[in-house]
Amino acid sequence: MKIKYTLTEVAPKVFHVVVDDSYNLAMLFCRAQEFYESPYKEIRGKHFTLLQFMEIYSKRCGRSSFTYAEDWAGFNVPGKAIEELFSEPIIDFNHYDKTIYEIHKKIGISDYYLIGSVPKDKKTIEHETAHAFYTIDKSYKKTALKLVNNLPKTLSLKIEKHLKAIGYSDKTMKDELHAYILTEPKMLKDEIKFNKKEIVQLKEANKLFRDNFNAVVDKSAQK
């Protein structure tokens, strides 16, 4: 089976894969994404079969079925993680692995960042691009980390608790805090019980993260 995709360099060393349907997108990224940042210690950084992952995910997400493609709309993986993943043979190598490896070889370097979405999903693309900048651009990450560390404690703890509940690991929590505050303030307000003061704090934090993000977008556009 041939997975149809487009690959575009959207910023220096940031490559965007677009797949028309959400299922093929999710399965294309699944192994690499979970190898990089899975919340499950049996999976993250390990060579696992998809059946092993599907069983663990189905049991621990509380729905007793494999809902991965429904749960996740966008993906982001550093090139070095993909390189490490394929440094050893994959037992249950399939056409999705073949395609993600093909993309990796096509890019031709290891210090890149790969993001994935379906077409025209602007919010998801922006969210995943923020993750890419966080890894690729040292100045961006420095400012983003400073903003995360300066978040009011109660606001930060409430968002962190929510992100853990929906499947994020401690390993990438600061990166996720920055990306969600930047791109998903409405979703956070809808799903977390903030008081009035915290809603104002979230709005203020969003503006600061937005200024940092826009500065890198503007810089990338000039290159």
SEROGU-21646 format. One record per residue (C-alpha): residue in one letter; z, x negated, y negated. Coordinates in pm, 1 decimal, decimal comma, padded with zeros to 6 digits. Layout:
REM residues N
[r A [Z X Y]];
...
***
This chain:
REM residues 223
[r M [00000,0 00000,0 00000,0]];
[r K [-00101,7 -00136,8 -00340,3]];
[r I [00144,2 -00080,2 -00624,7]];
[r K [-00044,8 -00020,1 -00949,3]];
[r Y [00113,3 -00172,8 -01257,9]];
[r T [00037,7 -00327,6 -01594,0]];
[r L [00202,5 -00646,9 -01717,0]];
[r T [00234,7 -00731,1 -02087,0]];
[r E [00418,6 -01004,2 -02277,1]];
[r V [00599,3 -00794,9 -02539,8]];
[r A [00791,4 -01085,0 -02697,9]];
[r P [00796,9 -01459,2 -02629,4]];
[r K [00891,0 -01495,3 -02258,9]];
[r V [00970,5 -01122,8 -02229,0]];
[r F [00732,4 -00945,8 -01989,0]];
[r H [00709,8 -00569,0 -01946,2]];
[r V [00596,8 -00410,2 -01619,0]];
[r V [00480,9 -00048,8 -01643,9]];
[r V [00450,2 00164,8 -01329,5]];
[r D [00326,0 00523,0 -01353,5]];
[r D [00591,3 00689,6 -01137,1]];
[r S [00967,1 00639,9 -01132,8]];
[r Y [00999,3 00606,3 -00754,5]];
[r N [00759,9 00312,8 -00721,6]];
[r L [00909,9 00154,3 -01032,6]];
[r A [01262,3 00174,5 -00888,6]];
[r M [01164,6 00041,5 -00547,0]];
[r L [00958,4 -00236,0 -00703,4]];
[r F [01264,3 -00366,5 -00887,3]];
[r C [01536,6 -00259,1 -00644,0]];
[r R [01588,1 -00577,8 -00442,2]];
[r A [01560,6 -00817,1 -00736,3]];
[r Q [01776,2 -00598,8 -00964,0]];
[r E [02055,1 -00564,8 -00709,3]];
[r F [02038,8 -00931,6 -00612,3]];
[r Y [02090,9 -01010,9 -00979,7]];
[r E [02366,8 -00769,6 -01083,6]];
[r S [02470,2 -00525,9 -00811,9]];
[r P [02826,6 -00393,3 -00847,8]];
[r Y [02861,6 -00437,8 -00470,1]];
[r K [02987,1 -00781,4 -00366,5]];
[r E [02809,2 -00751,0 -00030,1]];
[r I [02479,4 -00727,8 -00218,5]];
[r R [02497,9 -00924,8 -00545,7]];
[r G [02364,8 -01277,8 -00497,0]];
[r K [02310,9 -01212,1 -00124,3]];
[r H [02000,7 -01172,7 00087,0]];
[r F [02022,7 -00817,5 00220,4]];
[r T [01795,2 -00565,1 00386,0]];
[r L [01699,9 -00251,1 00198,9]];
[r L [01855,2 -00042,6 00476,4]];
[r Q [02188,0 -00221,6 00417,5]];
[r F [02166,8 -00153,0 00045,8]];
[r M [02061,1 00209,3 00094,4]];
[r E [02360,5 00275,7 00320,1]];
[r I [02609,5 00114,6 00079,2]];
[r Y [02458,4 00284,4 -00226,6]];
[r S [02448,1 00626,5 -00062,7]];
[r K [02812,5 00610,3 00042,9]];
[r R [02954,8 00471,8 -00279,3]];
[r C [02763,5 00676,8 -00533,2]];
[r G [02931,0 00989,0 -00400,7]];
[r R [02622,2 01192,1 -00312,8]];
[r S [02568,0 01085,4 00051,2]];
[r S [02198,4 01027,2 -00015,3]];
[r F [01985,8 00749,4 -00160,9]];
[r T [01928,0 00858,2 -00521,6]];
[r Y [01843,3 00516,9 -00669,3]];
[r A [01510,4 00620,3 -00820,9]];
[r E [01672,5 00926,9 -00980,0]];
[r D [01970,5 00732,1 -01115,1]];
[r W [01793,6 00445,5 -01292,7]];
[r A [01508,8 00473,7 -01543,1]];
[r G [01467,5 00110,8 -01646,7]];
[r F [01512,8 -00236,7 -01503,3]];
[r N [01567,2 -00590,5 -01624,7]];
[r V [01583,5 -00916,1 -01429,5]];
[r P [01574,6 -01281,8 -01539,6]];
[r G [01290,5 -01480,2 -01389,8]];
[r K [01537,0 -01733,7 -01250,2]];
[r A [01703,9 -01460,1 -01043,8]];
[r I [01365,4 -01362,0 -00896,5]];
[r E [01293,0 -01726,9 -00823,5]];
[r E [01627,1 -01762,7 -00646,4]];
[r L [01573,9 -01439,4 -00451,1]];
[r F [01247,0 -01569,1 -00305,9]];
[r S [01380,4 -01919,1 -00237,8]];
[r E [01472,2 -01796,4 00112,3]];
[r P [01271,9 -01574,9 00350,1]];
[r I [01329,3 -01199,2 00317,8]];
[r I [01380,3 -01040,7 00659,4]];
[r D [01240,7 -00698,1 00574,0]];
[r F [00972,9 -00817,1 00330,6]];
[r N [00759,3 -00521,9 00218,9]];
[r H [00481,3 -00430,0 -00023,8]];
[r Y [00727,2 -00392,1 -00312,7]];
[r D [00854,6 -00746,5 -00254,8]];
[r K [00495,2 -00867,7 -00232,6]];
[r T [00417,2 -00709,7 -00570,7]];
[r I [00726,3 -00836,6 -00755,4]];
[r Y [00656,5 -01186,8 -00619,3]];
[r E [00294,0 -01153,6 -00728,0]];
[r I [00415,4 -01067,7 -01080,1]];
[r H [00653,0 -01365,8 -01076,4]];
[r K [00373,1 -01603,6 -00977,0]];
[r K [00135,6 -01450,1 -01231,4]];
[r I [00381,7 -01521,7 -01514,4]];
[r G [00398,5 -01879,8 -01390,8]];
[r I [00730,0 -01991,5 -01544,2]];
[r S [01093,9 -01936,2 -01445,7]];
[r D [01264,8 -01906,0 -01784,9]];
[r Y [01130,4 -01560,4 -01861,4]];
[r Y [01274,2 -01209,4 -01853,9]];
[r L [01113,8 -00916,7 -01673,4]];
[r I [01171,5 -00557,3 -01777,2]];
[r G [01033,0 -00241,3 -01620,3]];
[r S [00974,9 00121,3 -01717,1]];
[r V [00742,1 00413,6 -01674,7]];
[r P [00483,1 00461,6 -01953,3]];
[r K [00588,2 00557,9 -02306,2]];
[r D [00962,7 00566,6 -02235,8]];
[r K [01049,7 00418,8 -02575,8]];
[r K [01429,1 00435,9 -02545,9]];
[r T [01434,6 00271,4 -02202,4]];
[r I [01191,9 00000,9 -02312,1]];
[r E [01411,6 -00077,6 -02611,7]];
[r H [01725,5 -00081,8 -02395,0]];
[r E [01574,0 -00323,9 -02144,3]];
[r T [01427,3 -00539,9 -02422,4]];
[r A [01777,5 -00573,8 -02566,6]];
[r H [01890,8 -00715,2 -02231,8]];
[r A [01600,8 -00958,6 -02241,3]];
[r F [01686,7 -01079,1 -02592,6]];
[r Y [02049,5 -01119,6 -02484,5]];
[r T [01939,3 -01375,2 -02224,6]];
[r I [01635,6 -01533,2 -02390,9]];
[r D [01751,4 -01567,7 -02753,6]];
[r K [02070,3 -01772,1 -02799,8]];
[r S [02120,0 -01663,3 -03161,1]];
[r Y [02081,8 -01297,5 -03068,1]];
[r K [02332,2 -01330,6 -02783,9]];
[r K [02582,1 -01513,4 -03003,7]];
[r T [02577,0 -01232,7 -03260,9]];
[r A [02579,6 -00959,3 -02995,5]];
[r L [02881,1 -01115,9 -02822,1]];
[r K [03064,4 -01145,5 -03152,1]];
[r L [03000,4 -00776,9 -03220,6]];
[r V [03114,6 -00677,0 -02870,3]];
[r N [03431,3 -00886,2 -02899,1]];
[r N [03507,5 -00729,8 -03238,7]];
[r L [03474,4 -00370,0 -03117,0]];
[r P [03788,1 -00159,5 -03165,6]];
[r K [03982,7 -00183,7 -02840,5]];
[r T [04008,5 00186,1 -02757,7]];
[r L [03637,2 00237,7 -02823,6]];
[r S [03542,3 -00059,8 -02608,7]];
[r L [03769,6 00041,4 -02319,8]];
[r K [03639,3 00398,8 -02309,4]];
[r I [03276,5 00284,7 -02297,9]];
[r E [03351,7 00015,3 -02041,1]];
[r K [03528,8 00266,0 -01816,1]];
[r H [03227,9 00497,8 -01834,3]];
[r L [02980,4 00218,5 -01757,1]];
[r K [03180,3 00109,6 -01453,1]];
[r A [03185,6 00469,1 -01332,1]];
[r I [02806,7 00495,0 -01341,8]];
[r G [02753,6 00172,9 -01149,9]];
[r Y [02773,7 -00139,3 -01367,5]];
[r S [02959,7 -00453,1 -01264,7]];
[r D [03201,0 -00667,0 -01466,0]];
[r K [02947,5 -00951,4 -01448,3]];
[r T [02715,9 -00788,3 -01702,3]];
[r M [02961,5 -00562,8 -01885,9]];
[r K [02938,4 -00723,9 -02230,7]];
[r D [02561,0 -00719,0 -02210,9]];
[r E [02569,8 -00350,1 -02112,9]];
[r L [02816,2 -00262,9 -02388,8]];
[r H [02581,7 -00410,8 -02646,2]];
[r A [02270,9 -00241,5 -02501,5]];
[r Y [02427,2 00104,4 -02468,9]];
[r I [02580,7 00101,0 -02815,8]];
[r L [02245,2 -00012,7 -02954,1]];
[r T [02020,2 00237,9 -02777,2]];
[r E [02235,9 00519,9 -02635,9]];
[r P [02499,0 00624,7 -02893,4]];
[r K [02414,8 00993,7 -02847,9]];
[r M [02449,7 00972,5 -02470,0]];
[r L [02784,1 00794,9 -02507,7]];
[r K [02907,9 01066,9 -02744,3]];
[r D [02791,5 01337,1 -02503,1]];
[r E [02955,3 01184,1 -02196,7]];
[r I [03273,5 01022,3 -02333,4]];
[r K [03557,6 01199,1 -02508,2]];
[r F [03585,2 01012,2 -02838,1]];
[r N [03813,5 01112,2 -03121,9]];
[r K [03675,0 01142,3 -03476,1]];
[r K [03775,5 00789,3 -03569,5]];
[r E [03601,3 00645,0 -03263,0]];
[r I [03282,7 00839,8 -03339,1]];
[r V [03271,3 00676,6 -03682,1]];
[r Q [03339,4 00336,3 -03523,7]];
[r L [03055,4 00391,5 -03274,7]];
[r K [02814,8 00476,9 -03556,8]];
[r E [02915,4 00163,8 -03748,7]];
[r A [02880,2 -00054,3 -03439,1]];
[r N [02537,3 00093,1 -03363,4]];
[r K [02414,2 -00009,6 -03708,6]];
[r L [02536,2 -00367,3 -03663,2]];
[r F [02375,3 -00401,0 -03319,6]];
[r R [02058,5 -00240,2 -03457,2]];
[r D [02036,6 -00492,5 -03742,6]];
[r N [02067,5 -00779,6 -03493,8]];
[r F [01801,4 -00630,5 -03264,7]];
[r N [01556,1 -00557,7 -03545,8]];
[r A [01586,9 -00912,9 -03675,1]];
[r V [01464,0 -01050,1 -03340,8]];
[r V [01187,7 -00788,9 -03316,9]];
[r D [01067,4 -00889,7 -03663,7]];
[r K [01085,4 -01258,7 -03572,6]];
[r S [00888,4 -01199,3 -03251,3]];
[r A [00619,8 -01005,6 -03438,8]];
[r Q [00559,9 -01304,0 -03667,7]];
[r K [00482,4 -01537,5 -03376,5]];
***
